[in-house]
Amino acid sequence: MHTVVVGTSGVTASDVLAVARADARIELSEEALTALAAARGIVDALAVKPDPVYGVSTGFGALATRHISQELRTQLQRNIVRSHAAGMGPRVEREVVRALMFLRLKTVCSGHTGVRPEVARTMADILNAGITPVVHEYGSLGCSGDLAPLSHCALTLMGEGEAEGPDGVVRPAAELLAEHGIAPVELREKEGLALLNGTDGMLGMLLMALADLDTLYKSADITAALSLEALLGTDKVLAPELHAIRPHPGQGASAANMLAVLKDSGLTGHHQDDAPRVQDAYSVRCAPQVAGAGRDTLAHARLVAERELASAVDNPVVLPDGRVESNGNFHGAPVAYVLDFLAIAAADLASIAERRTDRLLDKNRSHGLPPFLADDAGVDSGLMIAQYTQAALVSEMKRLAVPASADSIPSSAMQEDHVSMGWSAARKLRTAVDNLTRVLAIELYAATRAIELREGLTPAPASQAAITALRKAGAEGPGPDRFLAPDLAAADAFLRDGRLLAAVESVTGPLA
């Protein structure tokens, strides 16, 4: 099994994905354990002094003015976890919770939090055992960290609350820890706060969205190329010299991908045949410009994610010179903004894909294709309602593109009077990414059927590879009406798990 070693300098995006999605094993480096012990020594020294230090010997948030005596501090740390584990709603997905826990462990191991080495070891043990705390949809405002989600994780660390075992069954956390020989942690000064105060949930969801969107943007270039072929469009607009004079990197990459897919096509260039047209519609001609802008948005979001991965987000933090200082680094604005930006880009990519699908189905704009790609139009409805489904998905994506980060609602008796709503931005982006996959799957299904209906014309080798693989995956070709949902589900699975991209790249080589 793949092993991820956590040190003091952070982890990579691939490390997070390996732990969250592939159950990679975690080890703590000696460097991290040494840094943990050193920072803990600083906290222990401050804990015995009479002067109050926020997070060490005081209350939290609006209650930070109360000095807490030593005999009550263990209870204080336990209480902050219990009281903050106040999430409600459906359970959050297992991969999100694993990313959340792993990223908090990453920050703990930075040596800036003051958490004891044994706490970090227990966090790693829980992840390695496949134990996943029950975390709920609602409870984070994306400021002072993803408080409620992280609290539910810390509750499991204490042997309280509920968690899912490696068998997928939800049980009391105490039972699961005992079965795996893991002793619950009794939290000491600052540790409860340190386990709750980070942007880990929204960052984990950002990293997974970036990985998924990277594949989806390549897939969108493929489906756009297939639609261009099916509509007998021209590939001249994809020439690199045209994109070089507007040098947005994403646009150039998208156009190059489409050209690679269309190489040696017998369908392109027929726009001057029976119904001559000077230019293809925007949804076809401007596909690289729209998808390319989304690609550049991904690049910016990836830069933000990399910076956040290199960060130690906690409040207060332990500095190398021995100071323990309060700060505002827990504010989720940098991550929240790009989460919202990605939802906007995804909605627009879905919108242009839906417009191409609609064009394929409309006999007045499809340049010779049968109405709705039906076998016997009137008797058969063809893909009419598949486009309805696509339109419903796009409409929801437009609603999901409304920024969460533009909102703020005060909390903690106005102490936390401006929040990022980054968790909410991340949650809606996950839905948007899911829907984008379905939208592109419907375009794929429609475009491949349309190409097969162009009798006497030979598609590009890469397009034929996609069609052949899709049919083997269970999404059938043209013919009389049949129960359509299974075909669409097969197309969705084919695109979602990367088989479309693999089929095309078997011909083209790696796409950009």
C-alpha positions in Angstrom: 0.0 0.0 0.0 1.2 3.5 -0.8 2.6 5.4 2.2 2.5 9.1 2.8 5.1 10.5 5.2 4.0 13.7 6.9 6.8 16.2 7.8 6.9 19.8 9.0 6.8 21.4 5.6 3.3 20.2 4.5 2.1 17.6 2.0 1.2 17.6 -1.7 -2.1 17.5 -3.4 -1.5 13.9 -4.5 -0.8 13.0 -0.9 -4.2 14.3 0.1 -5.9 12.4 -2.7 -4.0 9.2 -1.9 -5.2 9.4 1.7 -8.7 10.6 1.0 -9.6 8.3 -1.9 -7.1 5.4 -1.9 -6.7 4.9 1.9 -2.9 5.4 1.7 -1.1 4.7 4.9 0.3 7.6 6.9 3.6 7.8 8.8 4.9 10.7 10.8 8.5 11.7 10.1 11.1 12.1 12.9 11.4 15.7 11.9 7.7 16.2 12.6 7.8 14.4 15.9 10.7 16.5 17.1 8.9 19.7 16.0 5.8 18.6 17.8 7.7 18.0 21.1 9.5 21.4 20.8 6.3 23.3 20.3 4.6 21.4 23.1 7.4 22.4 25.4 6.7 26.0 24.8 3.0 25.6 25.5 3.7 23.6 28.7 6.0 26.4 29.9 3.3 29.0 29.3 0.6 26.9 30.9 2.3 27.1 34.4 2.7 30.9 34.3 0.1 33.1 36.0 -0.3 35.3 32.9 -3.3 34.3 30.7 -2.5 33.1 27.2 -5.3 32.8 24.6 -6.0 29.2 23.8 -3.8 27.9 26.6 -5.3 29.3 29.8 -8.4 31.3 28.6 -11.8 30.6 27.2 -12.4 30.9 23.4 -14.0 33.4 21.0 -16.3 35.8 22.8 -15.4 34.1 26.1 -11.6 34.7 25.8 -11.5 37.1 28.6 -11.9 34.4 31.3 -8.7 33.0 32.8 -9.1 29.3 33.3 -7.4 27.7 36.3 -5.2 24.7 35.8 -7.6 22.1 37.4 -10.2 23.1 34.8 -8.1 23.1 31.6 -8.6 19.5 30.7 -12.3 20.0 31.1 -12.1 23.2 29.0 -10.4 21.3 26.1 -12.9 18.5 26.3 -15.8 20.9 26.5 -14.8 22.9 23.4 -14.8 19.8 21.3 -18.2 18.6 22.7 -19.9 21.9 22.4 -18.5 22.6 18.9 -19.5 19.2 17.6 -22.9 20.7 16.7 -23.3 19.8 13.1 -26.6 18.9 11.5 -27.9 17.4 8.3 -26.8 14.6 6.1 -23.4 12.9 6.5 -20.5 14.3 4.6 -18.8 11.9 2.2 -16.0 9.6 3.5 -13.4 11.0 1.2 -14.1 14.5 2.4 -13.8 13.5 6.1 -10.5 11.7 5.4 -9.1 14.7 3.6 -10.3 17.0 6.5 -8.6 14.8 9.1 -5.4 14.4 7.1 -5.0 18.1 6.5 -5.5 18.9 10.1 -2.8 16.3 10.9 -0.6 18.0 8.4 -0.9 21.4 10.2 -0.5 19.7 13.6 2.8 18.3 12.4 4.1 21.7 11.3 5.2 22.3 14.9 3.2 25.6 15.1 0.1 24.2 17.0 1.6 23.1 20.3 -0.1 19.7 20.1 1.7 16.7 21.8 3.2 14.0 19.5 0.9 11.4 20.9 -2.1 13.3 19.7 -0.7 13.4 16.2 0.1 9.7 16.3 -3.5 8.9 17.3 -4.8 11.0 14.4 -2.7 8.9 12.1 -3.7 5.7 13.7 -7.4 6.5 13.3 -6.9 7.2 9.6 -4.8 4.1 9.1 -7.5 2.0 10.7 -10.1 3.2 8.2 -12.2 4.8 11.0 -14.1 7.8 9.7 -15.9 10.2 12.1 -19.5 11.1 11.3 -19.4 14.7 10.1 -22.6 16.6 9.1 -23.3 18.9 6.2 -24.0 22.1 8.2 -22.0 23.7 10.9 -19.1 25.5 9.3 -19.0 29.2 8.5 -15.5 28.9 7.0 -13.9 31.1 9.6 -12.2 30.2 12.9 -11.8 27.1 10.8 -14.3 24.5 9.7 -15.3 24.3 13.4 -18.2 21.9 13.6 -16.8 19.4 11.0 -13.4 19.3 12.7 -15.0 19.0 16.1 -16.8 15.9 15.1 -13.4 14.5 14.1 -11.8 15.5 17.4 -14.7 13.9 19.2 -13.7 10.5 17.7 -10.1 11.2 18.8 -11.5 11.4 22.4 -13.4 8.2 22.0 -16.8 9.9 21.9 -19.6 10.3 19.3 -20.1 8.0 16.3 -17.8 6.9 13.5 -17.9 4.6 10.5 -15.7 1.5 10.6 -13.7 0.1 7.7 -16.7 -2.1 7.0 -18.9 0.9 6.4 -21.0 0.4 9.5 -21.6 3.4 11.9 -20.9 2.6 15.5 -19.8 4.3 18.7 -16.3 5.7 18.3 -15.2 4.1 21.6 -16.0 0.6 20.3 -14.1 1.2 17.0 -11.0 2.6 18.8 -11.0 -0.3 21.2 -11.2 -2.9 18.4 -8.2 -1.4 16.7 -6.1 -1.0 19.9 -6.3 2.8 19.8 -6.4 4.6 23.2 -8.7 7.7 23.3 -6.8 11.0 23.8 -7.3 13.2 26.9 -6.7 16.7 25.5 -4.5 19.1 27.4 -3.9 22.9 27.1 -4.5 24.3 23.6 -5.1 20.9 22.0 -8.8 21.1 21.7 -8.6 24.4 20.0 -5.7 23.3 17.7 -7.8 20.4 16.4 -10.7 22.7 15.4 -9.1 25.8 13.9 -8.4 25.2 10.2 -9.6 25.5 6.7 -9.0 21.8 6.2 -12.5 20.8 5.0 -12.8 23.5 2.3 -9.2 22.9 1.2 -9.7 19.1 1.0 -12.8 19.6 -1.2 -10.9 22.1 -3.4 -8.1 19.7 -4.0 -10.5 16.9 -5.0 -12.5 19.3 -7.2 -9.3 20.3 -9.0 -8.4 16.7 -9.7 -11.9 16.0 -11.0 -12.1 19.1 -13.1 -8.7 18.5 -14.7 -10.2 15.3 -16.2 -13.5 17.0 -17.0 -11.9 19.9 -18.9 -10.0 17.4 -21.1 -13.3 15.4 -21.5 -15.1 18.6 -22.5 -12.5 19.3 -25.3 -13.3 15.8 -26.5 -17.1 16.2 -26.5 -16.8 19.6 -28.1 -14.7 18.1 -30.9 -17.2 15.2 -31.4 -20.0 17.8 -31.6 -18.1 19.8 -34.2 -17.6 16.7 -36.2 -21.3 15.7 -35.9 -22.3 19.2 -37.1 -19.9 19.0 -40.1 -18.1 22.1 -38.7 -14.7 23.4 -39.6 -11.6 22.8 -37.6 -9.8 25.8 -39.2 -10.8 27.9 -36.2 -8.6 25.7 -34.0 -5.4 26.6 -35.8 -2.6 27.4 -33.4 -1.7 30.6 -35.1 -5.2 32.0 -34.4 -4.8 31.2 -30.7 -1.3 32.5 -30.5 -2.5 36.0 -31.1 -4.7 35.8 -28.0 -2.2 34.0 -25.8 -4.4 32.7 -22.9 -2.7 29.4 -22.0 -5.9 27.5 -21.4 -7.4 28.5 -24.7 -4.4 27.4 -26.6 -4.4 24.0 -24.8 -8.1 23.5 -25.4 -7.8 24.2 -29.1 -4.8 21.9 -29.4 -6.7 19.1 -27.7 -9.7 19.5 -30.1 -7.3 19.5 -33.1 -5.7 16.3 -31.9 -9.1 14.6 -31.5 -10.2 15.8 -35.0 -7.0 14.8 -36.8 -7.8 12.9 -40.1 -11.6 13.4 -39.7 -13.7 12.9 -42.7 -16.6 15.0 -41.3 -14.9 18.3 -40.7 -14.9 21.0 -43.4 -18.3 20.1 -44.9 -19.8 23.5 -43.8 -19.7 24.6 -47.5 -21.6 21.6 -48.8 -25.4 21.5 -49.2 -26.2 24.3 -46.8 -23.2 26.6 -46.9 -22.3 28.6 -43.8 -19.5 31.0 -43.3 -19.0 30.3 -39.6 -20.1 27.8 -37.1 -22.2 28.9 -34.1 -20.5 30.3 -31.1 -21.1 27.2 -29.0 -18.9 25.3 -31.5 -16.5 28.0 -32.7 -15.8 29.5 -29.3 -15.4 26.2 -27.4 -11.7 26.7 -26.8 -12.2 30.2 -25.5 -14.8 29.2 -23.0 -13.1 25.9 -21.9 -9.8 27.7 -21.9 -10.9 30.4 -19.6 -12.1 27.7 -17.2 -8.7 26.0 -17.5 -7.0 29.3 -16.5 -9.3 29.5 -13.6 -8.2 26.0 -12.5 -4.6 27.2 -12.7 -5.3 30.1 -10.4 -7.2 27.9 -8.0 -4.4 25.4 -8.0 -1.9 28.1 -7.0 -4.1 29.1 -4.1 -4.5 25.5 -3.0 -0.7 25.0 -3.1 -0.2 28.0 -0.9 -2.8 26.8 1.5 -1.2 23.3 1.6 2.1 25.0 2.6 0.4 26.9 5.4 0.0 26.2 9.1 -3.5 27.4 9.9 -4.2 27.7 13.6 -5.0 30.3 16.3 -3.0 31.0 18.3 0.2 29.7 16.7 3.5 28.8 18.2 6.4 30.7 16.6 10.0 29.5 16.4 11.1 32.2 18.9 8.8 30.8 21.5 6.0 33.3 21.2 2.4 32.1 21.1 0.5 34.7 19.0 -3.1 35.2 18.0 -3.8 35.8 14.3 -6.5 35.7 11.6 -5.0 33.0 9.3 -8.0 30.8 9.9 -10.2 33.0 7.7 -11.2 31.0 4.7 -11.5 33.9 2.1 -8.6 32.8 -0.1 -10.0 29.3 -0.5 -13.6 30.4 -0.6 -13.1 32.8 -3.5 -11.6 30.2 -5.8 -14.2 27.6 -4.8 -16.9 30.0 -6.0 -14.8 30.9 -9.1 -14.6 27.2 -10.1 -18.4 26.8 -9.7 -18.9 29.8 -12.1 -16.5 28.3 -14.7 -18.1 24.8 -14.4 -21.6 26.3 -14.9 -20.5 28.1 -18.1 -18.7 25.0 -19.4 -22.0 23.0 -18.9 -24.0 25.8 -20.5 -22.0 25.8 -23.7 -22.1 21.9 -23.8 -25.9 22.0 -23.5 -26.1 24.5 -26.4 -24.2 22.1 -28.6 -26.4 19.2 -27.7 -29.5 21.2 -28.4 -28.1 22.1 -31.8 -27.5 18.4 -32.6 -31.1 17.7 -31.9 -32.7 20.5 -33.8 -33.3 19.6 -37.5 -33.2 23.3 -38.4 -29.7 23.8 -37.1 -28.1 20.3 -37.2 -27.3 20.4 -41.0 -29.0 17.3 -42.1 -29.4 15.2 -39.0 -32.9 13.7 -38.1 -35.0 15.5 -35.6 -33.8 14.7 -32.0 -31.6 12.0 -33.6 -34.7 9.8 -33.7 -35.0 6.6 -35.7 -38.5 7.4 -36.9 -39.3 11.0 -35.8 -42.8 11.3 -34.5 -43.0 7.6 -33.7 -39.7 7.9 -31.8 -38.7 10.9 -29.6 -35.0 10.1 -29.8 -33.0 12.2 -27.4 -35.5 14.9 -26.8 -35.8 14.4 -23.1 -32.1 13.7 -22.6 -31.7 17.4 -23.5 -34.4 18.3 -20.9 -32.4 16.5 -18.3 -29.2 18.3 -19.4 -31.1 21.6 -19.3 -32.3 20.9 -15.7 -28.7 20.1 -14.7 -27.4 23.3 -16.2 -30.1 25.4 -14.6 -29.1 24.0 -11.2 -25.5 24.7 -11.9 -26.3 28.3 -12.6 -27.9 28.6 -9.2 -24.9 26.9 -7.6 -22.7 29.5 -9.3 -24.1 32.2 -7.1 -21.1 32.9 -4.8 -21.3 31.8 -1.2 -18.2 33.9 -0.3 -20.1 37.1 -1.0 -22.2 36.4 2.1 -21.3 36.7 5.7 -23.3 36.2 8.9 -21.9 37.3 12.3 -21.4 34.8 15.1 -20.0 34.4 18.6 -21.6 37.5 20.0 -20.1 39.6 17.1 -16.6 38.6 17.9 -16.5 36.6 14.7 -18.3 39.3 12.7 -17.1 38.5 9.2 -16.9 34.9 7.9 -16.0 33.3 4.6 -18.7 30.7 4.0 -15.9 28.7 2.4 -17.3 25.3 3.5 -20.6 26.2 1.8 -18.8 27.2 -1.3 -17.0 23.8 -1.3 -20.2 21.9 -0.8 -22.0 23.5 -3.7 -18.9 23.0 -5.9 -19.0 19.3 -5.3 -22.5 19.2 -6.6 -21.6 21.4 -9.6 -18.7 19.0 -10.5 -21.0 16.1 -10.2 -23.6 17.8 -12.5 -21.0 18.9 -15.0 -20.0 15.2 -15.5 -23.6 14.3 -16.3 -24.0 17.3 -18.7 -20.9 16.2 -20.6 -22.0 12.6 -20.6 -25.2 13.6 -22.4 -23.3 15.7 -25.0 -21.0 12.7 -25.5 -24.0 10.4 -26.0 -25.7 12.7 -28.4 -22.6 13.6 -30.4 -21.6 9.9 -30.9 -25.0 9.0 -32.1 -25.0 11.9 -34.5 -21.7 10.9 -35.9 -22.9 7.4 -36.5 -25.9 8.8 -38.4 -23.6 10.6 -40.9 -23.6 7.7 -43.3 -20.7 7.6 -45.8 -18.5 9.9 -43.7 -15.6 8.6 -41.6 -14.9 10.1 -38.2 -11.4 10.9 -36.9 -9.6 7.8 -35.5 -9.7 9.3 -32.0 -13.4 9.9 -32.3 -14.0 6.3 -33.5 -12.0 5.0 -30.6 -14.3 6.9 -28.2 -17.4 5.7 -30.0 -16.3 2.0 -30.0 -15.3 2.2 -26.3 -18.6 3.9 -25.3 -20.6 1.2 -27.1 -18.7 -1.5 -25.3 -19.4 0.3 -22.0 -23.2 -0.2 -22.6 -24.3 3.0 -24.1 -26.0 1.8 -27.3 -26.0 3.6 -30.7 -28.8 4.8 -33.0 -32.0 2.9 -33.2 -35.7 2.9 -32.1 -36.6 4.4 -28.8 -35.6 2.3 -25.7 -35.4 2.9 -22.0 -32.8 5.7 -22.1 -31.8 6.2 -18.5 -29.4 3.1 -18.5 -27.7 4.4 -21.6 -27.1 7.8 -20.1 -25.9 6.2 -16.8 -23.4 4.1 -18.8 -22.2 7.2 -20.6 -21.9 9.0 -17.3 -19.8 6.2 -15.7 -17.7 6.0 -18.9 -16.8 9.6 -18.7 -16.6 9.8 -14.9 -14.0 7.1 -14.4 -11.7 8.3 -17.2 -12.4 5.7 -19.8 -13.4 8.3 -22.4 -10.1 10.1 -21.9 -8.2 6.9 -22.0 -9.8 5.8 -25.3 -9.1 9.0 -27.0 -5.5 9.3 -25.7 -4.8 5.8 -26.9 -4.9 7.4 -30.4 -3.8 11.0 -29.7 -1.3 10.5 -26.9 -1.7 12.6 -23.8 -4.0 15.6 -24.1 -3.0 18.9 -22.5 
